[in-house]
Amino acid sequence: MLQLTNLCGCLKQDDTLQGEVASVDISTKTNLNNLVKAGENLLKKKFTRVNLDTGIYETVPDKGTIEEELKR
């Protein structure tokens, strides 16, 4: 599972990785490049927070992408 934590401690994770990219034990150049791509794609996703009542990630209306929020 690929995870990014922003400066305020909010966590964004991607549990959709499959195959070699999902493994932390495979350090081939190809797999590392694929992990970089996965991280770049994750940065482009909208900023979300977990709704503590439902446990579901919800988009935060006044926030941009994770990348934009990290630059602030």
Buried (B, 14 or more C-beta within 10 A) or exposed (E): EBEBEBEEEBEBEBEEBEEEBBEEEBEEEEBEEBBEEBEEEBBEBBBBEEEEEEEEBEEEEEBEBBBEBBEE
